[in-house]
């Protein structure tokens, strides 16, 4: 904690200042903030922007093509409601975060997931879908 530019209190849970932290959930909030900034700076049209329009290079080579994927929006990914089969609680899910660590390109892998059968709304918790935005190269969101 700092006051008037000076450190007045410093404490760490389970380690010290050199300990690595598991910040996966914290990055979700940061992603939301950055999306808001991109919208405010007119680099992103809004949360209704279509994901595949932001990543046009992934459309033609996508595995498991489905016309519903063209309709997935930024908001769908941010709220985990795209209905793609990406489930961090299911070890067999293609979009399971633990399985994604083995994949070099999270964007392509996330977008190749199939839709959950009969699902029209919220999907299960998936870090992979939110990482699509964390991995956008600079300027990519302006498309």
N, C-alpha and C positions, 0 to 999 in steps of 0.2 A: 504494500500500500504506500502511496506517495502523497505527500502534502507539501504544497508550495515548491514542487520540483525536487523534493528530497525524500529518499526512502525512509519511512518511519516504522514500517513493520514488514517483516518477511517471514513467511512460514510455508511449508510444503507438506502435502499429504502424501504419505507413502514414498519417501525419497527426498531428494534435494534438488537444487536448481539444475543439476546435470542429468537428472533422471528423465528418461523418455516417457511421454504421456500418450495415452490412447485418446485421441481427440476426435474420433469419428463422428460422434453425435454433435459436438460443438461446431464442426465444419458445416453442418446443415444450416445452422443459423447464419453463419458467415456467407454461405452460398445465397441464402435468401436476401441478405443485405446487399451483396454484390449484384444480384439480379435487379433489385430495386434501384441501385445506383445506375446500372446500365439503362434501365427504363427512363430514369430521370435525366440522363445525359443523351437521350434519344439514340442510344446505340442498340437498343432492343425495342421493338414496337410495343411490347406489353406481354403479359403472361399468356395472352391468347395466341402468341406467335407459335407457328408449327415447328416442331423440333426438326423434322427432315428438311424443311426449308433452310434451317440454320446449318444443317450438315448435309448439303446436297451430294457430297462425294460418297456418302454412305448408302444412299438410296439404291443406285444401280447394282451394287455388289452385295446387297443385303441377303442373308440367308433367311429362309422362312418369310418370304414377302407376303404381305397382307395389306389390302387397301385401307384397313383401319389404322395402320401405322402412319399414314399420311395425315391423319386427323389428330394425332397426339400433340398436345400443346406443352409449353413450358410449365404452365400451371399443373398439368397432369403429372409431370415428373416431380415438381416441387411438393405436391400433395400426395405423392405415391398413389395416384389414382388412374394410371394409364391402362390398367388391366393386363399389362404384360406379365408373364410368368417369371417374376423376379422376387424371390422370397428368402430373406436372410434366416428365417426360422426353419426352412426346409433344406436339409443337406443335399437333396437330390435336385434342387432347383438350379437350372442353368444360370440364373441371375443371382444365386447366393453369393454374398460378399466373399466368403472364404474361398469359394471356387474361382472367383474373379481375380484373386491375387496371382493366379497362375497365368492369366491372360494379359498380353501386352497392350491390346487396344480395348479398353473398357467401353468406349463409345460404340464400336462395331458390335462387340459381344452383347451389350445391353440391348441394342436395337434388333439383334437376331432372335431374341426370346420370342416364344409364341405367346398368344393371348391365353389367359386362363379361360378354360371352357365355361361358357355361360356367364362369365363375369362382365358386368357393364359398368362397374365403378371402382371403388377403392381396392387396391391390391394389398398384399402383405408388405411388411416393412422391407424396403430394399435400398441399401446405400448405393448400389450400382447406378440406379437411375439418376440420382442426384449428382453423382460424380461426372456424368455426361457434361454438365455445365462447368464443373470445376476444371475440366480438362480442355475447355475451348481455348484455342490459341488467341493471343491478343488480336482484337479487331474482328474476330469471328462472329461476335454477337451483333455486329452492325448489319449483317445481311438481312 
